[in-house]
Amino acid sequence: MNGKRSGSANRWISRLTLVQHATTPFISIFLAVHLVAPISALVGGSSAASGLMLLGREYYQTPLGEPLLVWIPMGLHVCASMLKRALIGFPTRLNALQATSISLAWFFIPIHLSVHRFIPSSPMPPISELRPSQLDYEYVKTGIHVWPLTSWFLYAGLVVSMAIHALDGGLLMYRSRFPTPEPPKGSKTLGGLAELGPKAVAVAIVLSVLGGVSVLSTEASYATSALAARIQASYLQSFFFRWTAR
């Protein structure tokens, strides 16, 4: 395949790879800030999770910070990946990194962003623009309580897909920066054993986040009936929640 590509295409692939690598730290920091909150629910419940989430928003959810730290890096990362794939060609069989790229970019992330970020800001009744302080983990708990199967599918799919994508992408970046000789077939190498560490960390993060979601699912909701109605109306603006609510 490499021999059939022009020199110009190969140069563009290298540039797009650089964009992917350069935007990864910004996305990783955003994810770390985002994931600490549900993990904290393991020890402090929704109160701790909401407090950390609101604190994390102080870091990135500002008129200047959010575009620079979230939307631009994420947009560049996705666009670079799509353009690079168009230049390389589409495989007949997807690997884990490619499959999670598609599931995240075209399903899990759009639904998550619409439900938790864009739809709640609608000024139209009955949502009437939920304030940032109302988009805490009471919002999350309401969704889990009313639509448990849908919520668990979306949260688990999002977290597992992100973990696989981050793990495989990170290992791919590491191997490209620090290539090692091809070992004899069937032999164990230090590099292979070293990859067990990141894999264990990824599994621990997934289990911790989903454990936090489980704690939230067992808590009673403290949202008032009026607020709960606005929150449910927000969820039902999502085609996926509306479809599964039938």
N, C-alpha and C positions, 0 to 999 in steps of 0.2 A: 504493500500500500504506500509506504514511504517513497518508493522509487517512482511511483506514478504521479506524485505531487510535485508541483513546480517549486522553485526556490522561494518565490514570493509567498506561496501558501504556507511553506514551512516557517518562514519568518513570522507570518501572522499567527501561526499556532504557538510559536514561542512567546510572542507578545501577549496573546490571550492567556497563556499559562501563567505569565508573570502577573497579569491582572487578577487571576484567580487566587494566586498565592498572596498577593499584596492585600487583598480585601479580606482574607481569612481571619487575621487577628482581630479586626473590628467586629466581625460577625461572632467570633468566639467570645469576646468580652461581653457583647450584648447577650449571648446565650447564657454565659456564666451568671450575669446579673439577674437574668430572667428565671433561671432554674434554682437559685438559692432560696427563693421564696417558697415554692412548694415543698422543698426539702425541709425547710425550717418547721413546716407543719407537723413533722414527725415528733418534735419536742414541744412546740408551743401552740399547735392548732392553727386555726384560721387567723387568730389575733396576731401571732408572730408572722405568719405568711403575708398578711395584709400590710403589716408595718414594714417589712423588708421590701415588699413590692413597691409601696409608695416611696420608700427611701431610694430604691433603684431608679424610679422615674425621675428623681431629682438629677440623676447622672445623665440620662440620655433624652428625656422627653422635654426638650426646650425648643423654641423656634429655630435655633441654629444647630443645636446638638443632635436632634433627631434626624434631620436630613443628612448631616455629615457623618454621624456615627452609625446610622441604621439604614436609611433608605438608599442612599447613594452606594455604600459598599455592597449591600444586598443586591441592588439592581445591577451593578457592574458585574458581580459574581455570577448572577444568573445569565446575563446577556453574554458574558465571555464564554461561559460553559456552552450555551446554545450555538454561538458562532463557531467555537472550536469543534463542536460535534459535527456541524455542517461541513467544515473543511476536512475533518478526518474521515467522515462517513459514518453511517449508522450501522451498528452491529446487528447480526441476525439473532444474537442471544445476548441479553443484558446481564451484566454482572451486578453485584450488590450496590456499588457506587452509582452506576448508571440508573438502576431501578429506583433507588432512593432519591436521586436527582429529580426524576420525573414525578414521583409521588409527592415530594415536598413542594416542588415549584408549581404543580398543576392541581394539587388537591389539598393537602393538609395545611400548608401555609396560607393560601388564599382564604380558606374557610376560617382558620384561626384569626387572621387579621380582620376579616370582615365582622366576625362575631364579637371579638374582644376590643377592636379598635375603631372601626369605621361606622358600623351600624349604630352603636350606642351614642354616637355624636350627632345623630339625626335630630333636628329641631322639631320634627313633626310629631304630634301626639299619636299614640300614647307614650312613645319613648321620651319625647320632650328633652332631648339632650342630657343624658346622664352625666353628672359631674365626675371628674377624676376620682374624687373620694368615694363615689358610689360604685366605681369599677374596681372594687377590691375583691377579696375572696368570698364575700357574700354573693357577688355576681356569679362566681364560679360554682359555689355550692348550689345556688338556685338551678343552674343548668344541669348539674349532676343529679339533683333530687328529682327534677321533673322529667329529664330525658337521660336516665342512667346508662342505657346501652349505647346510645348515640354519643354521649359525652365520653364514656370510657373508650369507645372505639377511636374517637378523634384524638383524645389525649395520648392514649397508648400508641396509636399509629404515628403521631407527631414525634413523640419522644424517642421511640425505637428507631424510626427512620432517621431522625437527626443524629442519634448516637452512631448508627451504622455508617451514615454518610461522613460524619466527622472522623470516625475511627479509620475508615478506609481511605478517605481523602488525606488525613494526616499522615498515615503510613506511606501513602503514595508520594507525598511531598518529601518525607524523610528519605525514602529510597532514591528519589531523584536528586536530592542534595548530597546524600552520602551513599553512593552505590557500593554494593558489595559483590564480590565474585560469585558466580553461580555455583552452588555447592553440588557435590555428587548426589545423584538421585538416591533418595531414601535416607540420607544422612541428616543428623540434627546439627544445627548451627547456633552460635551465640546470638545471631541476628534474629533467628526464629524464636528463640527463647525470650529475647528482649521484647518481642511484640506481645508476649503474654501480659506484661504490665499494663500497657494501654487498653488491652481488651478487658482486663479485670476492672480497670477504672471505669470504662464505658458501661459495663454490666452493673457496677455499683451505683453509678449515677442514675441509670434507668430504674433500678429497683428502688432507689431512694426517692426519686421524683414520683413514681407511681405509688409508693408507700405513703407519701404525703397526700396524694390525691385520695387514697383510700381513707386516710384519717379525715379529710374534709368531707368525704361522702357520708361518714357516720355522724358528723356534727349536726346539731339542729341549726336551722336557718334563723338568723337574727334580723333579717330584712323585714320591714313593715309590709303589710299587705299591699299598700299602694306602690311601694318600691318594687316589690316582687312582681306585680302586674306589669310594670314598665320593663323590668328585666326580661320577663317571659316574652313580652312583645318584641324586644330586641332580638332575642334568639329566633323567634319565628319569622323574622325578616330574612334569615338565612335559608336558602333553598333546601339545604341538607336537613336542617332541623324541621323545616316545614314538611318536607317529604317523609321523614321518619315519624312525624307526629300523627300521620294519617292512620 
